[in-house]
Amino acid sequence: MWSANKVTKTFLEEKFVPSVIEPSFGVGRLLTAVFEHTFYAREGDEKRGVMAFPAAIAPIKVAVLPLSTAKEFTPIMLSLERDLRARGIACKSDASSVAIGRKYARVDELGVPFGVTIDFETAGDQCVTVRERDSCAQLRVPLAKVVAVLDDLVAGRAAWADLTKVFTVVEAKKDE
């Protein structure tokens, strides 16, 4: 026996579109890629690693490096750090007693694009040596102008090549 009934059924359907995209990689993988692309070893010295962050993304922009632990360097170093921080430039100092070449190697590994060396001539001529990480080129810059010069370099308003025409180029010694 067979019977048929006419029935009306209402179906409710709820559609869901996810609003979160879950990629197959996280921030850690992106950072690893950035680190891998910016790290290299200096030619001829495989132990001297360099993290070549562009100045715009480097966490520390400038290293302040006194040539020795002499007391006359401390006020200059502290004043320079204060002026850099006042301009919003992240800086790090290394007042240890190691050789300047080792100090450069330390900050190169951290990805610091510029180094300011306070040397024995600074007190007399009121100039410091500014070093660019990637080329290891150095310029002698007056203390009164160094913060503005570094601010322009970090912000991309000045190019290193242009500054070599304005300031005295210093030949680096072999151990630097």
C-alpha atoms as a printed R data frame, in Angstrom:
    type eleno elety resid chain resno      x      y      z
1   ATOM     1    CA   MET     A     1  0.000  0.000  0.000
2   ATOM     2    CA   TRP     A     2  1.177  3.348 -0.920
3   ATOM     3    CA   SER     A     3  0.162  6.815  0.303
4   ATOM     4    CA   ALA     A     4  1.341 10.310 -0.458
5   ATOM     5    CA   ASN     A     5  1.106 13.363  1.742
6   ATOM     6    CA   LYS     A     6  1.931 16.897  0.773
7   ATOM     7    CA   VAL     A     7  4.292 18.292  3.419
8   ATOM     8    CA   THR     A     8  5.999 21.690  3.505
9   ATOM     9    CA   LYS     A     9  9.330 21.804  5.323
10  ATOM    10    CA   THR     A    10 11.349 24.929  5.978
11  ATOM    11    CA   PHE     A    11 15.117 24.501  6.089
12  ATOM    12    CA   LEU     A    12 17.276 27.164  7.691
13  ATOM    13    CA   GLU     A    13 20.786 27.390  6.346
14  ATOM    14    CA   GLU     A    14 23.504 29.447  7.978
15  ATOM    15    CA   LYS     A    15 26.492 30.273  5.805
16  ATOM    16    CA   PHE     A    16 29.818 31.093  7.456
17  ATOM    17    CA   VAL     A    17 32.704 32.851  5.752
18  ATOM    18    CA   PRO     A    18 35.865 32.776  7.889
19  ATOM    19    CA   SER     A    19 37.368 36.186  8.571
20  ATOM    20    CA   VAL     A    20 40.737 34.893  9.698
21  ATOM    21    CA   ILE     A    21 43.238 33.727  7.145
22  ATOM    22    CA   GLU     A    22 45.597 31.118  8.480
23  ATOM    23    CA   PRO     A    23 48.645 30.967  6.248
24  ATOM    24    CA   SER     A    24 50.999 28.045  6.417
25  ATOM    25    CA   PHE     A    25 53.785 30.235  7.799
26  ATOM    26    CA   GLY     A    26 54.063 32.648 10.668
27  ATOM    27    CA   VAL     A    27 55.996 35.745 11.564
28  ATOM    28    CA   GLY     A    28 58.938 33.608 12.634
29  ATOM    29    CA   ARG     A    29 59.376 32.329  9.113
30  ATOM    30    CA   LEU     A    30 59.253 35.842  7.682
31  ATOM    31    CA   LEU     A    31 61.882 37.063 10.143
32  ATOM    32    CA   THR     A    32 64.071 34.073  9.368
33  ATOM    33    CA   ALA     A    33 63.889 34.951  5.671
34  ATOM    34    CA   VAL     A    34 64.890 38.560  6.397
35  ATOM    35    CA   PHE     A    35 67.811 37.400  8.552
36  ATOM    36    CA   GLU     A    36 68.952 34.925  5.916
37  ATOM    37    CA   HIS     A    37 68.929 37.545  3.175
38  ATOM    38    CA   THR     A    38 70.766 40.188  5.188
39  ATOM    39    CA   PHE     A    39 73.485 38.058  6.802
40  ATOM    40    CA   TYR     A    40 76.842 37.560  5.120
41  ATOM    41    CA   ALA     A    41 80.473 36.982  6.066
42  ATOM    42    CA   ARG     A    42 83.131 39.530  5.159
43  ATOM    43    CA   GLU     A    43 85.203 38.539  2.173
44  ATOM    44    CA   GLY     A    44 88.479 37.008  3.283
45  ATOM    45    CA   ASP     A    45 87.338 36.541  6.882
46  ATOM    46    CA   GLU     A    46 84.555 33.987  7.296
47  ATOM    47    CA   LYS     A    47 84.433 34.584 11.061
48  ATOM    48    CA   ARG     A    48 83.326 38.221 10.656
49  ATOM    49    CA   GLY     A    49 79.601 37.978 10.161
50  ATOM    50    CA   VAL     A    50 77.588 41.014  9.149
51  ATOM    51    CA   MET     A    51 73.852 41.529  9.485
52  ATOM    52    CA   ALA     A    52 73.278 44.060  6.692
53  ATOM    53    CA   PHE     A    53 69.967 45.558  7.781
54  ATOM    54    CA   PRO     A    54 69.074 48.721  5.877
55  ATOM    55    CA   ALA     A    55 69.283 51.734  8.183
56  ATOM    56    CA   ALA     A    56 65.506 52.190  8.059
57  ATOM    57    CA   ILE     A    57 64.812 48.814  9.720
58  ATOM    58    CA   ALA     A    58 67.937 48.312 11.814
59  ATOM    59    CA   PRO     A    59 66.954 48.128 15.494
60  ATOM    60    CA   ILE     A    60 70.119 50.003 16.492
61  ATOM    61    CA   LYS     A    61 71.102 52.751 14.056
62  ATOM    62    CA   VAL     A    62 74.412 54.034 15.459
63  ATOM    63    CA   ALA     A    63 77.202 52.616 17.620
64  ATOM    64    CA   VAL     A    64 79.259 55.052 19.686
65  ATOM    65    CA   LEU     A    65 82.724 53.562 20.095
66  ATOM    66    CA   PRO     A    66 85.461 55.255 22.110
67  ATOM    67    CA   LEU     A    67 88.911 54.163 20.992
68  ATOM    68    CA   SER     A    68 89.986 53.471 24.569
69  ATOM    69    CA   THR     A    69 88.661 53.537 28.115
70  ATOM    70    CA   ALA     A    70 90.326 56.909 28.781
71  ATOM    71    CA   LYS     A    71 88.262 59.164 31.042
72  ATOM    72    CA   GLU     A    72 88.350 62.096 28.615
73  ATOM    73    CA   PHE     A    73 86.218 60.076 26.143
74  ATOM    74    CA   THR     A    74 83.320 59.513 28.567
75  ATOM    75    CA   PRO     A    75 81.759 63.018 28.482
76  ATOM    76    CA   ILE     A    76 81.945 63.107 24.676
77  ATOM    77    CA   MET     A    77 80.393 59.635 24.444
78  ATOM    78    CA   LEU     A    78 77.560 60.471 26.859
79  ATOM    79    CA   SER     A    79 76.838 63.794 25.148
80  ATOM    80    CA   LEU     A    80 76.744 62.138 21.736
81  ATOM    81    CA   GLU     A    81 74.418 59.389 22.982
82  ATOM    82    CA   ARG     A    82 72.106 61.969 24.560
83  ATOM    83    CA   ASP     A    83 71.949 64.036 21.358
84  ATOM    84    CA   LEU     A    84 71.313 60.965 19.187
85  ATOM    85    CA   ARG     A    85 68.503 59.752 21.437
86  ATOM    86    CA   ALA     A    86 66.997 63.253 21.483
87  ATOM    87    CA   ARG     A    87 66.697 62.971 17.684
88  ATOM    88    CA   GLY     A    88 65.048 59.571 18.024
89  ATOM    89    CA   ILE     A    89 68.079 57.625 16.798
90  ATOM    90    CA   ALA     A    90 68.605 54.332 18.620
91  ATOM    91    CA   CYS     A    91 72.243 54.009 19.613
92  ATOM    92    CA   LYS     A    92 74.530 51.667 21.518
93  ATOM    93    CA   SER     A    93 77.929 52.331 23.017
94  ATOM    94    CA   ASP     A    94 80.811 49.950 23.638
95  ATOM    95    CA   ALA     A    95 83.293 51.368 26.135
96  ATOM    96    CA   SER     A    96 85.105 48.059 26.619
97  ATOM    97    CA   SER     A    97 88.880 47.845 26.409
98  ATOM    98    CA   VAL     A    98 89.018 45.601 23.318
99  ATOM    99    CA   ALA     A    99 90.551 46.743 20.029
100 ATOM   100    CA   ILE     A   100 88.455 48.968 17.777
101 ATOM   101    CA   GLY     A   101 88.388 46.264 15.088
102 ATOM   102    CA   ARG     A   102 86.698 43.896 17.532
103 ATOM   103    CA   LYS     A   103 84.195 46.600 18.484
104 ATOM   104    CA   TYR     A   104 83.375 47.092 14.801
105 ATOM   105    CA   ALA     A   105 82.936 43.325 14.387
106 ATOM   106    CA   ARG     A   106 80.539 43.201 17.357
107 ATOM   107    CA   VAL     A   107 78.268 45.929 16.037
108 ATOM   108    CA   ASP     A   108 78.442 44.546 12.478
109 ATOM   109    CA   GLU     A   109 77.024 41.261 13.787
110 ATOM   110    CA   LEU     A   110 74.151 43.213 15.363
111 ATOM   111    CA   GLY     A   111 73.342 44.976 12.087
112 ATOM   112    CA   VAL     A   112 74.263 48.497 13.213
113 ATOM   113    CA   PRO     A   113 74.702 50.505  9.979
114 ATOM   114    CA   PHE     A   114 76.868 53.355 11.328
115 ATOM   115    CA   GLY     A   115 79.606 53.650 13.911
116 ATOM   116    CA   VAL     A   116 81.029 56.792 15.496
117 ATOM   117    CA   THR     A   117 84.574 56.447 16.796
118 ATOM   118    CA   ILE     A   118 85.829 58.860 19.426
119 ATOM   119    CA   ASP     A   119 89.617 58.917 19.164
120 ATOM   120    CA   PHE     A   120 92.591 60.716 20.670
121 ATOM   121    CA   GLU     A   121 92.297 63.557 18.115
122 ATOM   122    CA   THR     A   122 88.641 64.276 18.983
123 ATOM   123    CA   ALA     A   123 89.414 66.498 21.974
124 ATOM   124    CA   GLY     A   124 91.766 68.624 19.866
125 ATOM   125    CA   ASP     A   125 89.992 68.958 16.516
126 ATOM   126    CA   GLN     A   126 86.396 68.368 17.744
127 ATOM   127    CA   CYS     A   127 85.841 65.731 15.030
128 ATOM   128    CA   VAL     A   128 84.841 62.068 15.178
129 ATOM   129    CA   THR     A   129 85.182 59.261 12.667
130 ATOM   130    CA   VAL     A   130 81.925 57.965 11.181
131 ATOM   131    CA   ARG     A   131 82.096 54.447  9.717
132 ATOM   132    CA   GLU     A   132 79.628 52.913  7.288
133 ATOM   133    CA   ARG     A   133 79.114 49.195  7.950
134 ATOM   134    CA   ASP     A   134 78.778 47.753  4.443
135 ATOM   135    CA   SER     A   135 81.769 49.428  2.796
136 ATOM   136    CA   CYS     A   136 83.802 49.998  5.995
137 ATOM   137    CA   ALA     A   137 84.471 53.500  4.615
138 ATOM   138    CA   GLN     A   138 85.165 56.222  7.156
139 ATOM   139    CA   LEU     A   139 84.670 59.980  7.255
140 ATOM   140    CA   ARG     A   140 85.971 62.606  9.640
141 ATOM   141    CA   VAL     A   141 82.944 64.686 10.729
142 ATOM   142    CA   PRO     A   142 82.856 67.649 13.154
143 ATOM   143    CA   LEU     A   143 81.153 66.894 16.475
144 ATOM   144    CA   ALA     A   144 78.776 69.810 15.921
145 ATOM   145    CA   LYS     A   145 77.478 68.240 12.686
146 ATOM   146    CA   VAL     A   146 77.680 64.500 13.368
147 ATOM   147    CA   VAL     A   147 74.179 64.068 14.836
148 ATOM   148    CA   ALA     A   148 72.546 65.902 11.906
149 ATOM   149    CA   VAL     A   149 74.629 63.896  9.416
150 ATOM   150    CA   LEU     A   150 73.663 60.602 11.059
151 ATOM   151    CA   ASP     A   151 70.008 61.659 11.193
152 ATOM   152    CA   ASP     A   152 70.097 62.351  7.439
153 ATOM   153    CA   LEU     A   153 71.823 59.027  6.733
154 ATOM   154    CA   VAL     A   154 69.375 57.022  8.844
155 ATOM   155    CA   ALA     A   155 66.337 58.773  7.341
156 ATOM   156    CA   GLY     A   156 67.650 58.315  3.796
157 ATOM   157    CA   ARG     A   157 67.915 62.064  3.142
158 ATOM   158    CA   ALA     A   158 71.657 61.775  2.488
159 ATOM   159    CA   ALA     A   159 73.745 59.185  0.674
160 ATOM   160    CA   TRP     A   160 77.167 58.069  1.859
161 ATOM   161    CA   ALA     A   161 78.674 58.808 -1.564
162 ATOM   162    CA   ASP     A   162 77.523 62.435 -1.335
163 ATOM   163    CA   LEU     A   163 79.042 62.850  2.122
164 ATOM   164    CA   THR     A   164 82.450 61.677  0.872
165 ATOM   165    CA   LYS     A   165 82.537 64.863 -1.222
166 ATOM   166    CA   VAL     A   166 81.819 67.074  1.805
167 ATOM   167    CA   PHE     A   167 83.856 65.489  4.617
168 ATOM   168    CA   THR     A   168 87.402 64.127  4.815
169 ATOM   169    CA   VAL     A   169 87.683 60.446  3.894
170 ATOM   170    CA   VAL     A   170 89.772 58.437  6.354
171 ATOM   171    CA   GLU     A   171 91.733 55.409  5.233
172 ATOM   172    CA   ALA     A   172 90.972 52.476  7.533
173 ATOM   173    CA   LYS     A   173 93.841 50.640  9.133
174 ATOM   174    CA   LYS     A   174 94.308 46.980  8.332
175 ATOM   175    CA   ASP     A   175 92.853 45.573 11.603
176 ATOM   176    CA   GLU     A   176 89.600 47.553 11.273
